[in-house]
Amino acid sequence: MASLFVNELTNIDFSYLDPHRGVVGESWYLDVQLYGDLDEQGMVFDFGLVKKVIRQYVDDSYDHKLWVPTSYTGCTVEKESNDYCRVTMPLSNGGHITHYGPSEAVALFNEQSLTKSIFAKRLEAELLALLPHNVKEIRTFLREEEIESAYYHYTHGLQKHQGNCQRIAHGHRSRIEVQLNGERCLDTENALANTWQDIYIATESHIESRYTDNGINYLTIGYTAPQGRFELSLPACFCQVIPYDSTVELIAKYLAEYLKKNNPGNSYKVKAFEGIKKGAIAFA
């Protein structure tokens, strides 16, 4: 058999439910290798079609979604006739997270937990069914961006976005860089990243209720966007509420203003990333 490979075919930005960490934003590179017989062009599969067929399938099926391990004990999924569903995940602290929205905003896995190997096995079977018969095997490799400095995992939703960023629970694994008076400040970067390690960034105007259940304080975030109605209820300890929409531009602005407020005699430059190789810069 012959083979071909495409590294960094795409990157997947998503969030997943975890009973210990809550709702966790993640970003993975996807590399692929295809094995099979050569076709009449002398190819296993055309590179242009690899990018079109495989990348499009992954983007449509898994990118900017909430991934749910539905076999975890106590996890429930209630599907409605209008193609909405309600997912509830119990947490190890005795609380829970509930997500409500269009079914297309979630990816359901009949698993106890979610790992790269579990996802790779599922994705390989799905992709192989899309490819021509001369392709006999596909292997997928998932990896994080190599980050030597501070980073954090965050989840958010952008009500006004016309694309899939409007989904209320999608996320990213993101670097954070801070300059203090023109010099890189690793201590500040680490402090911010540690504080926001597995955070949901909520917009103040999207909070529909605050309540206490079984001794745990909760927030319910909700809004209607072009794709439909979205709601998310989760313990307040997993949330950072900001006065802005949670675009990366406004996240950077919020962080710069926060640092300046606590240290008014200094100047700050914040470089906030949204997943891999993109982001925004703010000054205060």
Secondary structure, 3 states (H helix, E strand, C coil): CEEEEEEEEEEEEEEEEECCCEEEEEEEEEEEEEEECCCCCCCCCCHHHHHHHHHHHHHHHCCCCEEEECCCCCCEEEECCCCEEEEEEECCCCCEEEEEEEHHHEEEECCCCCCHHHHHHHHHHHHHCCCCCCEEEEEEEEECCCCCCCEEEEEECCCCCCCHHHCCCEEEEEEEEEEECCEECHHHHHHHHHHCCEEEEEEHHHEEEEEEECCEEEEEEEEEECCEEEEEEEEHHHEEEECCCCCHHHHHHHHHHHHHHHCCCCCEEEEEECCCCCEEEEEC
